[in-house]
Amino acid sequence: MEQSTGYDAVLNSRTCKSDALNTAFPSVNVSPESPRREAPWMAGIRAARANFIPALIVQVMMLSVVLCYYHYPPTTLFLNNLALLKEEWGYGYSALVSVIAGGFVPEIMRIIVFQKGKVLRSNFSNLLFTIPFWGCTGMIVDLFYRSQSEWFGSEVTFQVVATKVLVDQLLYNPLFAGPSGAWCYDWKNSGYSFKNMGRFFTWKYYRDVILPILFASWAVWIPIVAILYSLPSNLQIPLFALALTMWVILYTWISEARMKETGG
């Protein structure tokens, strides 16, 4: 379930403004009230194409980590130690690493690379949102991974892994992760206003905002969750955090660069 990964506008193909925050949910800053200029799935496909190279880089790196885990003893030892730490800290570990990956990493990168070391008030306001958002997201992802292991088993077989990926990406993501992430980020971008929140629960909002997010995130995360589910249960969250960190770094860089090019 890594759809909770980067909202404020993956769809720079629409030249919409973006904070270039998190990533599992490359989200669209497109108002449901604005006129549609293309089918929502086409917007998502265009976003996926635009981010094809960074997505491929993260996927290859994650595959390399998994191969090293199974075939390179030093990597096996290191990751097993991470698994022990995760087992000891439980949901606290999941919350902490998700906050670091989804909240602090993009903000630190933004300050160092794009703000030339200058800390702005917006950085703190971003963290006031991303810290609780990603802390809760990390614990929810952990609970979901644990539940999948109880439902389908923890064996690394094609049937088990494929079933988990399908439930993750075709049920959990469209029914919960994608909508809830989009709602939270739209709420933040509206100045935390409770006005017009009813639009979040309409088919028009789902079609115009959430569907593009789903198409964009599937291209990135279907291969990654297949890799994650090919690992022992206690390693899935540590490696999820690693994938999220790498994707956030690449996505933040690309999104900020696009904003400069488009004057956003």
Secondary structure, DSSP 8 states (H G I E B T S, - for coil): ----S--B-S-GGGT--------SS-B----TTS---S-HHHHHHHHHHHTHHHHHHHHHHHHHHHHHHHH-HHHHHHHHHHHHHHHHHTHHHHHHHHHIIIIIHHHHHIIIIISTT---HHHHHHHHHHHHHHHHHHHHHHHHHHHHHHHH-S---HHHHHHHHHHIIIIIIIIIIHHHHHHHHHHHHTTS--TTGGGGGSHHHIIIIIHHHHHHHHHHHHHHHHHHTTS-HHHHHHHHHHHHHHHHHHHHHHHHHHHHHHT-
